[in-house]
């Protein structure tokens, strides 16, 4: 089976994440999309507790369909969490699958900072998706520039995020 590994902070997940996951499936780039929340960010980004982000993602994938799932492998990985190590662990655990990394255009400028990026490119053929505000990606649509940062800022200010967050996730954000 062809698995698209869509990692990220998902702090919280938003409609952009849902659109990318759906596009991967709708265009037959993957049989399944595994959303992999990072347990500890390699660049020391402050994160909402892992368990809460997993609950948010579970609500999201429930609304997407059986082709999407949450993969919590990074909870068992050494800290800091490196994408290459996660992909290698998934490949070792599931040799029957082929894996491809999903990365947003917003992360391309930082790929030189990633641990073993050249090895990721060689072994896991990244699928790069476009994002508004960044250079276009050939053969990929540009997804809206929605960000988890904006969602968190709006929540902190008491503003609505209903237009930025999937309806399945929204009630969980309002109670956390």
ABEGO torsion letter per residue (X at the ends): XBBBBBBEAGOBBBAAAAAAAAAAAAAGABABBBBBBBABBAAGBBBBBAAAAAAAAAAAAAAAEAABBBBAAAAABBOBBBAAAAAAAAAAABAABBBBBBBBAAAAAAAAABBGAAAAAAAAGBBBBBBBGBBBBBGBBBBBABBAAAAAAAAAAGBBAAAABBAAAAAAAAAX
